[in-house]
Amino acid sequence: MKLGIVGLPNVGKSTMFNSITKAGAECANYPFCTIEPNVGVVAVPDERLDALAKMYNPQKVTHAVVEFVDIAGLVKGASKGEGLGNKFLSHIREVDAICEVVRCFENSNVVHVDGSIDPIRDIETINLELIFADIETVNKRLERAKKNLKADKKYQSEIDTLNKIKEQLENGVSVRAIDLNEDEQEVIRDLFLLTAKPILYIANISEEQIENAQNDENVLKVEEYAKKENAEVIPLCVKIEEELSGLEEDDKKEMLEAMGLEESGLDKVIKKSYDLLGLMSFLTAGEPEVRAWTIKKETKAPEAAGKIHTDIQRGFIKAEIVSYDDLMEAGSMNIAREKGLVRSEGKEYIMQDGDIVLFKFNV
């Protein structure tokens, strides 16, 4: 699953990407520094794996991962091919969700592409370009549906849905903020509309803004805007996160404690991005390996088993499951069994985040 980091030039996208992935994407103070998207695979922080590792002392610990894509900065007119518009739109079309970095800090040494700091203007610059691209996509489908209507009246419902969406888009409303029923969602599923993708806003703040970030005027503006789309906002000092990412784990903890923080902002971003993609983890634990396995929410047990190996899904008999919290409270798997906390679940069981599983199957 891919999450695209987007934003105007010089808002801190590539610095954030470097900090998340330590991949060393080129970062400079001029527009279009990032032309081809940089890709980094990132481990999802999960304290549960650390606790299970202490319990089982495994040879290996494997985290779930998310793929981040650092996409070229966008300018007005991208939907008409301005700047690197066509490349930007094609790259964003390939990701599953969007992480939009918005500049909320003042710094005369870092050039803003529009000459001043205005987070809502910046958000609307990007979102409007995505809306324009979506209007073009919807119009093309509408033309086709209207032609097909002459031969088959069933296309009327498709036309009605497309007109509803087009009207909202033309009013500046992203598709993710439109109330659509299941049938309407099905109509647009294969259009891969850009503004239908789930989004997370990153309010990039300065070191001076960290202490009062929740009451910062620019951060509050971004949060108010995000509410319209049922989106979330994470205030983040990209500069500090860059420093943290270069430290050893003990030094990182010490710096976070000195700042009164429990975890880094980037850890929050990675966790929230995982959730944004509709993903969760089930866990397996033993001496060879403690591991988090990525599945979609609402996945049934046999499909989860298939993530480990298709043979396990094919020969699925049952899943022996204990919740992470129950296992931690019991202190060991043997005690959890004695207390009746280990359940036997069948093919219809819907997996829960943090389930610790042993699958039984026929070879």
Secondary structure as UniProt FT lines:
FT   STRAND          2..6
FT   TURN            9..10
FT   HELIX           13..21
FT   TURN            31..32
FT   STRAND          38..43
FT   HELIX           47..56
FT   STRAND          60..62
FT   STRAND          65..70
FT   TURN            76..77
FT   HELIX           78..80
FT   TURN            83..84
FT   HELIX           85..93
FT   STRAND          97..103
FT   TURN            108..109
FT   TURN            113..114
FT   HELIX           119..149
FT   TURN            150..151
FT   TURN            153..154
FT   HELIX           155..170
FT   TURN            171..172
FT   HELIX           175..177
FT   HELIX           182..188
FT   HELIX           189..191
FT   HELIX           194..196
FT   STRAND          199..204
FT   HELIX           207..215
FT   HELIX           217..227
FT   TURN            228..230
FT   STRAND          232..236
FT   HELIX           238..245
FT   HELIX           249..258
FT   TURN            259..260
FT   HELIX           265..276
FT   TURN            277..278
FT   STRAND          279..285
FT   STRAND          289..296
FT   TURN            297..298
FT   HELIX           301..308
FT   HELIX           310..314
FT   STRAND          316..323
FT   HELIX           324..330
FT   HELIX           333..338
FT   TURN            339..340
FT   STRAND          343..345
FT   TURN            347..348
FT   TURN            353..354
FT   STRAND          355..361
//
